[in-house]
């Protein structure tokens, strides 16, 4: 599975991105990422649903997430604080991976 993630904002105006393939991660990390993606319901939520909930909150993170899995491609744009909690957990995890990857 390929994961592309970009976020910007926060108190310091961060700009981070993560690009990775789950088969290149250590098995425990890949499993954790798979689990977070499944629980987040990325493939079930629509952009319209997220846009309805979107709020302009100062210092929030604006995120874009694209997941390619078994021929499926899903792209979502959302503000982190107004996203559903499971999607927010995935976003926080991906932000940590982006920092560890050097924010490329």
N, CA, C and O of each residue as an XYZ file, in Angstrom:
416
protein
N       0.835     -1.160      0.000
C       0.000      0.000      0.000
C       0.891      1.238      0.000
O       1.877      1.310      0.733
N       0.532      2.194     -0.823
C       1.282      3.449     -0.916
C       0.499      4.538     -0.178
O      -0.712      4.678     -0.349
N       1.217      5.301      0.640
C       0.596      6.365      1.413
C       1.307      7.675      1.092
O       2.529      7.780      1.200
N       0.521      8.665      0.696
C       1.031     10.012      0.453
C       0.274     10.944      1.386
O      -0.957     10.955      1.399
N       1.005     11.721      2.161
C       0.381     12.582      3.167
C       1.086     13.923      3.184
O       2.315     13.991      3.165
N       0.304     14.984      3.220
C       0.845     16.338      3.334
C       0.020     17.075      4.367
O      -1.203     16.941      4.412
N       0.692     17.848      5.191
C      -0.049     18.690      6.120
C       0.704     19.992      6.320
O       1.928     20.060      6.203
N      -0.058     21.006      6.621
C       0.547     22.306      6.899
C      -0.299     22.996      7.951
O      -1.488     22.716      8.101
N       0.337     23.902      8.675
C      -0.381     24.646      9.697
C       0.210     24.428     11.065
O       1.415     24.222     11.209
N      -0.633     24.473     12.061
C      -0.174     24.371     13.436
C       0.381     25.705     13.907
O       0.401     26.680     13.155
N       0.823     25.741     15.134
C       1.338     26.986     15.719
C       2.530     27.536     14.950
O       2.658     28.750     14.789
N       3.390     26.666     14.481
C       4.610     27.117     13.801
C       4.499     27.170     12.296
O       5.497     27.415     11.619
N       3.313     26.948     11.748
C       3.153     26.961     10.309
C       3.953     25.860      9.622
O       4.564     26.083      8.576
N       3.945     24.666     10.224
C       4.697     23.534      9.681
C       4.214     23.143      8.290
O       3.045     23.317      7.946
N       5.130     22.618      7.510
C       4.805     21.990      6.228
C       5.524     20.648      6.227
O       6.752     20.581      6.169
N       4.739     19.590      6.292
C       5.308     18.250      6.351
C       4.698     17.373      5.273
O       3.561     17.584      4.851
N       5.459     16.399      4.840
C       4.909     15.412      3.915
C       5.551     14.062      4.200
O       6.680     13.969      4.680
N       4.800     13.036      3.889
C       5.254     11.659      4.047
C       4.865     10.899      2.797
O       3.737     11.006      2.315
N       5.793     10.142      2.283
C       5.540      9.275      1.145
C       6.153      7.935      1.483
O       7.356      7.846      1.732
N       5.345      6.896      1.495
C       5.879      5.594      1.873
C       5.071      4.440      1.339
O       3.902      4.571      0.974
N       5.729      3.322      1.309
C       5.122      2.046      0.926
C       5.127      1.167      2.169
O       6.157      1.031      2.829
N       3.997      0.577      2.489
C       3.938     -0.224      3.708
C       4.869     -1.428      3.664
O       5.338     -1.882      4.708
N       5.144     -1.952      2.472
C       6.043     -3.110      2.414
C       7.509     -2.731      2.636
O       8.368     -3.609      2.719
N       7.799     -1.440      2.731
C       9.156     -0.985      3.032
C       9.339     -0.671      4.513
O      10.450     -0.370      4.949
N       8.268     -0.738      5.282
C       8.332     -0.478      6.719
C       8.606     -1.776      7.473
O       8.283     -2.857      6.980
N       9.198     -1.679      8.660
C       9.299     -2.877      9.501
C       7.892     -3.433      9.749
O       6.923     -2.675      9.797
N       7.783     -4.736      9.903
C       6.472     -5.388      9.959
C       5.550     -4.818     11.033
O       4.357     -4.658     10.777
N       6.055     -4.508     12.218
C       5.209     -3.951     13.275
C       4.671     -2.580     12.887
O       3.501     -2.278     13.121
N       5.526     -1.754     12.294
C       5.097     -0.419     11.860
C       4.079     -0.516     10.728
O       3.105      0.237     10.698
N       4.303     -1.434      9.804
C       3.361     -1.619      8.694
C       2.002     -2.061      9.226
O       0.966     -1.569      8.779
N       2.008     -2.993     10.182
C       0.747     -3.459     10.765
C       0.027     -2.324     11.476
O      -1.191     -2.190     11.355
N       0.766     -1.508     12.216
C       0.153     -0.380     12.910
C      -0.485      0.589     11.912
O      -1.592      1.079     12.133
N       0.215      0.857     10.824
C      -0.311      1.760      9.804
C      -1.540      1.151      9.121
O      -2.541      1.840      8.922
N      -1.470     -0.131      8.764
C      -2.630     -0.818      8.183
C      -3.840     -0.706      9.108
O      -4.941     -0.370      8.671
N      -3.620     -0.991     10.393
C      -4.715     -0.951     11.366
C      -5.322      0.441     11.465
O      -6.544      0.588     11.482
N      -4.475      1.464     11.532
C      -4.979      2.840     11.618
C      -5.767      3.229     10.366
O      -6.778      3.926     10.455
N      -5.305      2.779      9.213
C      -6.015      3.071      7.966
C      -7.374      2.376      7.953
O      -8.379      2.983      7.581
N      -7.407      1.119      8.353
C      -8.674      0.383      8.374
C      -9.665      1.018      9.344
O     -10.827      1.228      8.997
N      -9.213      1.321     10.551
C     -10.088      1.902     11.572
C     -10.554      3.301     11.176
O     -11.658      3.714     11.534
N      -9.718      4.027     10.441
C     -10.066      5.399     10.055
C     -11.223      5.448      9.068
O     -11.904      6.468      8.964
N     -11.453      4.363      8.346
C     -12.533      4.331      7.369
C     -12.272      5.195      6.143
O     -13.207      5.693      5.517
N     -11.004      5.370      5.804
C     -10.623      6.226      4.678
C     -11.405      5.877      3.416
O     -11.859      6.771      2.702
N     -11.563      4.606      3.139
C     -12.221      4.204      1.905
C     -13.750      4.305      1.994
O     -14.435      4.151      0.983
N     -14.284      4.559      3.182
C     -15.726      4.674      3.355
C     -16.209      6.122      3.432
O     -17.345      6.416      3.061
N     -15.367      7.013      3.903
C     -15.761      8.414      4.061
C     -15.626      9.145      2.721
O     -14.730      8.850      1.930
N     -16.512     10.085      2.485
C     -16.440     10.859      1.243
C     -15.893     12.251      1.539
O     -15.940     12.731      2.672
N     -15.381     12.878      0.504
C     -14.878     14.237      0.660
C     -16.010     15.173      1.082
O     -15.801     16.103      1.861
N     -17.187     14.921      0.571
C     -18.343     15.763      0.913
C     -18.656     15.676      2.408
O     -18.969     16.688      3.035
N     -18.573     14.482      2.978
C     -18.807     14.318      4.411
C     -17.787     15.109      5.224
O     -18.141     15.745      6.217
N     -16.538     15.072      4.811
C     -15.494     15.805      5.533
C     -15.667     17.307      5.372
O     -15.449     18.069      6.315
N     -16.060     17.730      4.179
C     -16.224     19.159      3.926
C     -17.345     19.749      4.767
O     -17.254     20.897      5.201
N     -18.405     18.977      5.003
C     -19.517     19.442      5.831
C     -19.061     19.711      7.263
O     -19.537     20.645      7.909
N     -18.136     18.885      7.752
C     -17.669     19.007      9.130
C     -16.517     19.990      9.274
O     -16.157     20.376     10.386
N     -15.948     20.387      8.164
C     -14.755     21.225      8.187
C     -15.046     22.581      8.813
O     -16.026     23.248      8.481
N     -14.172     22.963      9.720
C     -14.270     24.254     10.386
C     -12.936     24.957     10.267
O     -11.888     24.314     10.205
N     -12.976     26.259     10.236
C     -11.740     27.032     10.189
C     -11.317     27.321     11.624
O     -11.809     28.265     12.243
N     -10.415     26.518     12.144
C      -9.936     26.643     13.508
C      -8.504     27.166     13.455
O      -7.660     26.583     12.774
N      -8.219     28.254     14.163
C      -6.851     28.796     14.136
C      -5.830     27.725     14.520
O      -6.060     26.924     15.426
N      -4.716     27.728     13.822
C      -3.584     26.838     14.089
C      -3.897     25.356     13.884
O      -3.167     24.499     14.381
N      -4.955     25.051     13.168
C      -5.277     23.669     12.837
C      -4.368     23.213     11.697
O      -3.792     24.039     10.989
N      -4.245     21.915     11.526
C      -3.497     21.364     10.411
C      -4.446     21.117      9.242
O      -5.516     20.535      9.420
N      -4.059     21.553      8.060
C      -4.761     21.223      6.824
C      -4.028     20.037      6.219
O      -2.811     20.079      6.042
N      -4.760     18.992      5.906
C      -4.143     17.740      5.492
C      -4.686     17.250      4.157
O      -5.842     17.487      3.807
N      -3.823     16.566      3.429
C      -4.241     15.859      2.227
C      -3.653     14.457      2.320
O      -2.456     14.291      2.554
N      -4.495     13.463      2.137
C      -4.099     12.073      2.264
C      -4.524     11.315      1.015
O      -5.680     11.380      0.597
N      -3.581     10.602      0.431
C      -3.874      9.732     -0.706
C      -3.371      8.338     -0.365
O      -2.228      8.159      0.056
N      -4.242      7.358     -0.554
C      -3.876      5.964     -0.304
C      -4.165      5.161     -1.559
O      -5.261      5.227     -2.118
N      -3.171      4.406     -1.994
C      -3.316      3.500     -3.127
C      -3.204      2.092     -2.579
O      -2.176      1.706     -2.024
N      -4.287      1.321     -2.744
C      -4.339     -0.026     -2.175
C      -5.046     -0.949     -3.144
O      -6.216     -0.744     -3.467
N      -4.349     -1.948     -3.599
C      -4.932     -2.981     -4.460
C      -5.783     -2.402     -5.591
O      -6.924     -2.813     -5.802
N      -5.210     -1.451     -6.303
C      -5.908     -0.856     -7.437
C      -6.894      0.242     -7.081
O      -7.448      0.882     -7.975
N      -7.124      0.473     -5.805
C      -8.015      1.548     -5.363
C      -7.169      2.773     -5.016
O      -6.072      2.652     -4.472
N      -7.691      3.938     -5.337
C      -7.024      5.183     -4.972
C      -8.044      6.074     -4.284
O      -9.144      6.292     -4.791
N      -7.665      6.582     -3.132
C      -8.560      7.462     -2.380
C      -7.766      8.677     -1.935
O      -6.693      8.543     -1.346
N      -8.292      9.863     -2.217
C      -7.680     11.113     -1.784
C      -8.700     11.897     -0.985
O      -9.842     12.073     -1.410
N      -8.273     12.367      0.180
C      -9.121     13.179      1.043
C      -8.352     14.413      1.489
O      -7.155     14.341      1.766
N      -9.034     15.530      1.556
C      -8.484     16.754      2.130
C      -9.349     17.111      3.330
O     -10.577     17.057      3.258
N      -8.697     17.480      4.443
C      -9.460     17.750      5.659
C      -8.652     18.614      6.621
O      -7.426     18.689      6.542
N      -9.371     19.258      7.524
C      -8.755     19.946      8.643
C      -8.736     18.952      9.795
O      -9.753     18.335     10.111
N      -7.585     18.802     10.413
C      -7.413     17.722     11.372
C      -8.376     17.784     12.561
O      -8.962     16.764     12.924
N      -8.550     18.945     13.167
C      -9.367     19.019     14.377
C     -10.848     18.773     14.134
O     -11.561     18.371     15.054
N     -11.322     19.003     12.925
C     -12.737     18.756     12.652
C     -12.969     17.411     11.960
O     -14.104     17.076     11.621
N     -11.910     16.650     11.751
C     -12.032     15.315     11.145
C     -12.548     14.326     12.187
O     -12.390     14.556     13.386
N     -13.162     13.231     11.746
C     -13.570     12.183     12.693
C     -12.354     11.696     13.486
O     -11.235     11.691     12.973
N     -12.575     11.294     14.717
C     -11.463     10.959     15.621
C     -10.538      9.878     15.066
O      -9.323      9.967     15.248
N     -11.077      8.861     14.395
C     -10.208      7.801     13.858
C      -9.327      8.313     12.724
O      -8.182      7.881     12.589
N      -9.844      9.226     11.910
C      -9.045      9.825     10.850
C      -8.002     10.763     11.455
O      -6.886     10.870     10.947
N      -8.366     11.428     12.521
C      -7.434     12.321     13.221
C      -6.260     11.522     13.793
O      -5.115     11.968     13.713
N      -6.533     10.342     14.369
C      -5.451      9.486     14.902
C      -4.493      9.066     13.784
O      -3.277      9.060     13.972
N      -5.048      8.717     12.624
C      -4.210      8.361     11.481
C      -3.355      9.549     11.063
O      -2.165      9.389     10.791
N      -3.938     10.722     11.011
C      -3.211     11.929     10.618
C      -2.064     12.230     11.577
O      -0.963     12.565     11.142
N      -2.314     12.114     12.864
C      -1.257     12.347     13.866
C      -0.117     11.348     13.669
O       1.056     11.715     13.741
N      -0.464     10.100     13.423
C       0.562      9.073     13.200
C       1.376      9.381     11.938
O       2.601      9.263     11.941
N       0.694      9.772     10.872
C       1.398     10.086      9.623
C       2.273     11.331      9.774
O       3.329     11.427      9.149
N       1.844     12.269     10.590
C       2.674     13.449     10.838
C       3.967     13.046     11.551
O       5.035     13.579     11.249
N       3.874     12.117     12.487
C       5.070     11.612     13.171
C       5.999     10.905     12.180
O       7.218     11.067     12.238
N       5.411     10.121     11.270
C       6.232      9.449     10.252
C       6.891     10.482      9.332
O       8.037     10.303      8.922
N       6.178     11.547      9.012
C       6.733     12.606      8.154
C       7.919     13.277      8.837
O       8.935     13.543      8.195
N       7.798     13.552     10.128
C       8.897     14.165     10.872
C      10.086     13.222     10.900
O      11.225     13.643     10.696
N       9.821     11.941     11.153
C      10.909     10.959     11.188
C      11.571     10.796      9.820
O      12.777     10.564      9.732
N      10.782     10.916      8.763
C      11.308     10.782      7.406
C      12.037     12.047      6.964
O      12.691     12.061      5.921
N      11.925     13.082      7.741
C      12.604     14.327      7.392
C      11.688     15.315      6.700
O      12.154     16.329      6.181
N      10.409     15.040      6.682
C       9.433     15.962      6.130
C       9.483     16.132      4.628
O       8.907     17.077      4.089
N      10.162     15.231      3.947
C      10.309     15.365      2.494
C       9.007     15.524      1.800
O       8.971     15.648      0.576
